[in-house]
């Protein structure tokens, strides 16, 4: 918990830049950077949801009736904490795309010739005044995809929220 709290003290972009600078560029390093940047938030939400579900009467009844801990976890706890985690996964996917494009634009993410919207925008900077289309289309593509994923995340949240139904 203390390590998670320490990682949460850094903004995601700053933490990603620190880890990417230490690991270097490349696809798998970007995957590791995104994992390190977003895991603390998931861990915090999963722990808070688990602590809330743990206090429910049906968990106490399962413990009193002698059900083993792994069965309680997989039958009662995991299904009840999956909704907030799925919602976070959809909403933070948009942030991961934005973060990867930022790291690639700065040169510490996915390295050329691997495709990345950040690489497209960075390569377009050299010829920005003659042909601004790489910058505009790369930025527009990121915007549309992030907006679409955020909209899907909102719809998933609405579908999984028991208070709205």
Secondary structure, DSSP 4 states (H G I P E B T S, - for coil): -HHHHHHHTS-HHHHHHHHHHHH-SSHHHHHHHHHHHHHHHHHHHHHHHHHHHHTSHHHHHHHHTT--HHHHIIIIIHHHHHHHHHHHHHHHHHHHHHHHHHHHHHTSSSPTTS--HHHHHHHHHTTTTT--HHHHHHHHHHHHHHHHHHHHHHHHHHHH-TTT-
